[in-house]
Amino acid sequence: MLSKALTASYKHIRIFATGLLRKYATSAPSSVDGLRSRSSVCEWAIRLLVTQLYDPDVEVSEVAVQILEESCNRKSHLEYVVQCRPQLDHLNEIGAPLLLRFLSTSLGYQYLDRLDYITQEMDDWFSVGPVALHVKALTDPAQLRNYRYVTLVEASLTRAFSMLMQEPSKTDPNEPLRPQDYGSLPPHFYRELTRTQEGCDLLRDSGHFDDFVATITETWTEDADSEGLVKLKGCLWAVGNIGSMELGASFLEGSDVVSWIVKVAERSEVTTLRGTAFFVLGLISRSLHGMEIVAEHGWDAATDQSGRSIGYCLPQQLGVFFSMKAVQQREKHEFREIRDEWAPRHITDEDPIHERVLSLVGDTANAVLAKKAATDLNGQVRDVLGSHNFRLPVRRFLLDLFDKDVMRRIVLDEEESENESIQTQRPSQARLRLL
């Protein structure tokens, strides 16, 4: 019956039936006796989900990808998904996270290597410079993997710190599939690559890690623009994801990149950059060797009861990390310049008539003096119009500078009623139209 629903003609039925497979594809055996039967049920659900990847509607395929990605959190499920050899080229960005999961096992690495996926994906993730942002954006926005990763992580952190966050229901099958762990890191290519020895060898031969380190050491103190900051953040996240793996932590030994990341976390004047370095140090502390390196630089990692790092570390001197004196002084100086630049200035003129006109124009910006200034200015302009011959377009231009009701009362010498007097006290009706 479920198999029939998965191929029904109505899209909403196929989406609903695909969502029902989540319970079976992500479950784990509850006892030794039920291991074989529960494993067969999981494999049955995974096979159906792989079939849903080729659904003509992309929404159905997206639901299947999300469930398979969650199922791949268990190594046995991941290996079985790889054995099914799904083809995800037609899904483009939707299937990218699932393909990254395949890199975490030797079987998946060999499968993707035969498809020539790893080399192409590595080039796309490595292209993070400003030139790539301008050139590749015109050809294929999907190639800006590292740039999009920075944006995705910061958006995830924003949702994690939001008080309005709502956890998705795990029991209601009608609830749309959404990320369950807000604030958790999305899959990173270099993190998955360093889970296997084959991936570490490829990374070492490519020289990408050395380029990331060079970018961090050369640009962290410069006043970079937004593109330069994105490039630096992308390199920080790449190094952090590599160092979070036990095999990848060996790359940290050959360079002093951790000391530079500590400098960014403690001295950077850009708060978002300092926060990125903070989370990157926590990532590095996830591996045992990385935790030892971080401890050597004065940062202590929090561990659970088994002594394993939970990915959270703080400096021994908290005042160094939370001090933002340099940033505050610079902001005050900038605010003072902005305030002085936009402060009201009195413009003078040698001609007393010009001086009077400029003074009245300035008074129209004052809510208290606006009414009197507009009336006096109208009277002086009226005298000028009466003593000179103006062409009709010029005369209309001068008259349109003022409120028509004010001009009419001045010309006809009309007396204001009590209600009109109250209304004309509003600055918006008494000011010049040019203002």
C-alpha positions in Angstrom: 0.0 0.0 0.0 2.8 2.4 0.9 4.6 1.6 -2.3 1.5 2.5 -4.3 1.2 5.8 -2.4 4.8 6.7 -3.3 3.9 6.5 -7.0 0.5 8.1 -6.8 -0.5 10.8 -9.3 -1.1 13.4 -6.7 2.0 15.2 -5.4 0.8 15.8 -1.9 0.2 12.1 -1.4 3.7 11.2 -2.6 5.2 13.8 -0.2 3.1 12.4 2.7 4.1 8.8 1.9 7.8 9.7 1.6 7.7 11.5 5.0 6.3 8.3 6.6 9.5 6.4 5.6 11.5 8.6 8.0 10.5 6.6 11.0 11.8 3.4 9.5 14.9 4.7 7.7 16.4 6.5 10.7 15.5 3.9 13.4 18.1 1.8 15.3 17.7 -1.8 16.6 16.3 -1.7 20.2 17.6 -5.2 21.1 20.0 -7.8 19.8 17.1 -10.2 18.9 15.5 -7.6 16.8 18.7 -6.5 15.0 18.2 -8.5 11.9 14.5 -7.7 11.4 15.0 -4.0 12.2 17.9 -3.8 9.8 15.9 -5.3 7.0 13.1 -2.8 7.6 15.6 0.1 7.4 17.1 -1.3 4.2 13.6 -1.6 2.8 12.8 2.1 3.6 16.1 3.3 2.2 15.5 1.5 -1.1 12.2 3.2 -1.4 13.7 6.6 -0.5 16.4 6.1 -3.2 13.6 5.4 -5.7 11.9 8.7 -4.6 15.1 10.6 -5.6 13.9 10.2 -9.3 10.4 11.5 -8.7 9.4 14.0 -11.4 8.5 16.6 -8.8 11.6 18.1 -7.1 9.7 18.7 -3.8 9.4 14.9 -3.4 13.0 14.4 -4.2 14.0 17.0 -1.6 12.1 15.3 1.1 13.8 12.0 0.3 17.2 13.6 0.3 16.6 15.1 3.8 15.5 11.7 5.2 18.5 9.9 3.6 20.9 12.5 5.0 19.5 12.0 8.5 19.7 8.3 8.1 23.3 8.5 7.1 24.2 9.6 10.7 24.5 5.8 11.3 27.5 4.3 9.6 25.6 1.1 8.7 22.8 3.1 7.1 25.3 5.2 5.2 27.1 2.2 3.8 23.9 0.7 2.6 22.9 4.0 0.9 26.2 4.0 -0.9 25.6 0.4 -2.0 22.3 1.5 -3.6 24.5 3.8 -5.9 22.0 6.7 -6.2 22.4 9.1 -9.1 22.0 12.7 -7.8 23.3 14.8 -10.8 19.8 15.9 -11.7 19.2 17.4 -8.3 22.2 19.8 -8.3 22.3 21.6 -5.0 19.6 19.6 -3.4 21.6 16.4 -3.5 25.0 18.0 -2.6 24.7 17.5 1.2 24.0 13.8 0.7 26.9 13.3 -1.6 29.2 14.9 1.0 28.1 12.3 3.5 29.4 9.6 1.2 33.0 10.9 1.7 33.0 9.8 5.3 33.6 6.2 4.4 36.2 4.5 2.2 33.4 2.8 0.2 31.7 6.1 -0.5 35.1 7.8 -1.4 35.8 5.2 -4.0 32.3 5.4 -5.4 32.5 9.2 -5.8 36.1 9.0 -7.1 35.0 6.9 -10.0 32.3 9.5 -10.8 35.0 12.2 -10.8 33.0 14.0 -8.2 35.7 14.7 -5.6 38.1 16.6 -7.8 35.4 18.9 -9.2 33.9 19.5 -5.8 37.3 20.3 -4.3 37.9 22.9 -6.9 34.5 24.5 -6.3 35.1 24.7 -2.5 38.5 26.0 -2.9 37.4 28.9 -5.1 36.6 31.5 -2.4 38.6 34.6 -3.4 37.1 37.9 -4.5 38.0 37.1 -8.1 35.9 33.9 -7.9 33.1 35.8 -6.4 32.9 38.1 -9.4 33.7 35.7 -12.2 32.1 32.5 -11.2 28.9 34.2 -10.1 28.3 34.9 -13.8 28.6 31.2 -14.7 27.5 29.0 -11.8 26.5 30.3 -8.4 26.7 26.8 -7.0 30.4 26.9 -7.3 30.8 29.4 -4.5 30.6 26.7 -2.0 32.8 28.2 0.7 31.1 31.6 0.3 27.6 30.1 0.7 28.8 28.0 3.6 29.7 31.1 5.6 26.3 32.6 4.9 24.6 29.4 5.8 26.4 29.0 9.1 25.7 32.6 10.2 22.0 32.2 9.3 21.9 29.0 11.3 23.5 30.7 14.3 21.0 33.6 14.0 18.1 31.1 14.2 19.8 29.3 17.1 20.0 32.5 19.2 16.5 33.6 18.3 13.9 33.4 21.1 11.2 32.7 18.5 12.7 29.4 17.4 10.2 26.6 17.2 11.3 23.0 17.3 9.7 20.8 14.5 7.3 18.1 15.6 8.8 14.6 15.5 5.5 12.8 15.8 3.2 14.6 13.3 3.9 13.2 9.8 2.3 16.3 8.3 5.0 18.5 9.8 7.4 19.6 7.0 10.9 18.4 7.3 13.2 21.0 8.7 16.6 20.9 10.4 16.1 19.6 13.9 19.3 21.0 15.5 19.4 24.7 15.0 22.9 26.1 15.2 24.5 22.8 14.2 27.1 23.0 11.5 26.0 22.0 8.0 28.2 19.4 6.2 31.6 20.8 5.0 33.5 19.2 2.1 36.9 19.3 3.9 35.5 17.9 7.1 34.0 14.9 5.3 37.1 14.5 3.2 39.4 14.1 6.2 37.4 11.3 7.7 39.3 8.8 5.6 43.0 8.3 5.0 42.4 8.6 1.2 40.8 12.0 1.7 43.7 13.2 3.8 46.2 12.1 1.2 44.3 14.0 -1.5 44.1 17.1 0.6 47.9 17.0 1.4 48.7 16.6 -2.3 46.4 19.5 -3.4 48.1 22.0 -1.1 44.7 23.6 -0.2 45.4 23.6 3.5 48.6 25.6 3.1 46.7 28.2 1.1 44.0 28.5 3.8 46.7 29.0 6.4 48.5 31.7 4.2 45.2 33.6 3.8 44.6 33.6 7.6 48.1 34.8 8.5 48.3 37.5 5.8 44.9 39.1 5.9 43.5 38.9 9.5 44.8 42.3 10.5 44.0 44.2 7.4 40.9 46.4 7.0 39.3 44.1 4.4 36.0 44.8 2.6 33.0 42.5 2.9 34.4 40.2 0.2 37.7 40.0 2.0 36.0 39.1 5.3 34.0 36.4 3.6 37.2 34.9 2.2 38.9 35.0 5.6 35.8 33.5 7.3 35.7 30.7 4.7 39.3 29.8 5.3 38.8 29.8 9.1 35.8 27.4 8.8 37.8 25.2 6.4 40.7 24.9 8.8 38.3 24.3 11.7 36.5 21.6 10.0 39.7 19.9 9.0 41.1 20.1 12.5 37.9 18.7 14.0 38.7 15.3 12.6 41.3 13.0 14.3 43.0 12.4 10.9 42.7 16.0 9.9 44.2 17.3 13.2 47.6 16.2 12.0 47.6 19.1 9.5 47.7 21.5 12.4 51.1 20.3 13.6 52.9 21.4 10.5 51.9 25.1 10.9 51.2 27.7 13.6 47.7 28.3 12.3 46.1 27.8 15.7 48.1 30.6 17.2 46.9 32.9 14.4 43.3 31.9 15.0 43.7 32.7 18.7 45.0 36.1 17.7 41.9 36.7 15.6 39.6 35.6 18.5 41.4 37.8 21.0 42.4 40.9 19.0 40.2 41.3 15.9 38.2 44.5 15.8 35.5 42.9 13.7 33.0 41.2 16.1 31.7 38.7 13.5 35.3 37.7 12.7 36.1 37.3 16.3 33.0 35.1 16.8 33.9 33.0 13.8 37.4 32.4 15.3 35.7 31.4 18.6 33.6 28.8 17.0 36.5 27.5 14.9 38.6 27.0 18.0 35.7 25.0 19.4 35.7 22.9 16.3 39.4 22.2 16.5 38.9 21.1 20.1 36.5 18.3 19.0 39.5 16.1 18.1 41.8 14.9 20.9 45.0 16.2 19.3 43.3 19.5 18.5 42.2 19.9 22.1 45.8 19.5 23.2 47.0 22.1 20.7 44.3 24.6 21.8 45.3 24.0 25.4 48.8 24.9 24.6 47.6 28.4 23.5 45.8 29.1 26.7 42.3 27.9 25.8 40.5 25.2 27.8 38.0 22.8 26.2 34.9 21.5 28.0 34.6 17.8 28.1 31.8 15.3 29.1 32.0 12.6 31.8 34.0 10.4 29.4 36.7 13.0 28.8 35.6 13.7 25.2 35.4 17.3 24.0 32.0 18.7 23.4 33.3 21.4 21.0 33.2 24.3 23.4 36.3 26.1 24.7 37.1 29.4 26.4 40.4 31.2 27.1 41.9 31.0 30.5 42.0 34.8 30.6 38.4 35.8 29.9 39.1 39.5 29.9 41.3 39.2 26.8 38.5 37.6 24.8 35.7 39.8 25.9 37.6 43.1 25.8 36.5 45.3 22.9 38.1 48.6 23.9 39.7 49.2 20.5 36.4 48.7 18.8 34.6 51.1 21.2 37.1 53.8 20.8 37.0 53.6 17.0 33.2 53.7 17.0 33.0 56.7 19.2 35.5 58.5 17.0 33.4 57.6 13.9 30.2 58.7 15.5 31.8 62.0 16.5 32.8 62.7 12.9 29.3 61.8 11.7 27.7 64.0 14.2 30.0 67.0 13.4 29.4 66.4 9.7 25.6 66.5 9.9 25.3 69.1 12.6 23.3 72.3 11.7 25.7 75.0 10.3 25.0 78.7 10.0 25.7 79.9 6.5 26.6 83.6 6.2 26.7 86.1 3.3 28.1 89.6 2.9 24.8 90.9 1.5 22.4 91.6 4.4 19.4 90.6 2.2 20.9 87.3 1.3 21.8 86.9 4.9 18.2 87.4 6.0 16.9 85.0 3.3 19.4 82.3 4.3 18.5 82.8 8.0 14.7 82.4 7.3 15.3 79.3 5.2 17.2 77.8 8.1 14.5 78.7 10.5 11.9 76.7 8.5 13.7 73.5 9.8 12.8 74.6 13.4 9.4 73.4 14.5 9.0 76.5 16.7 10.2 79.2 14.2 8.9 77.5 11.0 5.5 79.3 10.8 7.0 82.9 11.3 9.9 82.2 9.0 7.7 80.9 6.2 5.4 84.0 6.5 8.3 86.5 6.5 9.9 84.7 3.6 6.7 84.7 1.6 6.3 88.4 2.2 9.8 89.2 0.9 9.4 87.1 -2.1 6.1 88.7 -2.9 7.7 92.1 -2.8 10.4 90.9 -5.2 7.8 89.5 -7.6 5.9 92.8 -7.6 8.9 94.9 -8.4 10.4 92.9 -11.2 9.1 91.4 -14.5 9.4 87.7 -14.5 8.5 85.2 -17.2 5.5 83.1 -16.4 7.4 79.8 -15.9 9.9 81.5 -13.6 7.1 83.1 -11.6 5.3 79.8 -11.2 8.5 78.2 -10.1 9.0 80.8 -7.4 5.4 80.5 -6.2 5.5 76.7 -6.1 8.3 76.9 -3.6 5.8 77.8 -0.9 2.6 76.4 0.5 -0.4 77.6 -1.5 -2.6 78.2 1.6 0.1 80.3 3.2 0.6 82.4 0.0 -3.2 82.8 -0.4 -3.6 84.1 3.1 -0.7 86.6 2.7 -1.9 88.0 -0.6 -5.6 88.3 0.4 -4.8 89.3 4.0 -7.2 86.6 5.3 -7.5 86.1 9.0 -6.9 82.6 10.3 -9.5 80.8 12.2 -8.6 79.0 15.4 -8.5 75.6 13.8 -6.4 76.8 10.9 -4.0 78.5 13.3 -3.5 75.1 15.0 -3.0 73.3 11.8 -0.5 75.8 10.4 1.7 75.3 13.4 2.7 72.0 12.0 6.1 72.2 10.4 5.2 70.1 7.4 2.6 72.8 6.3 4.8 75.8 6.9 8.1 74.7 5.5 9.4 75.2 2.0 8.5 72.6 -0.5 12.1 72.3 -1.3 12.8 71.0 2.2 
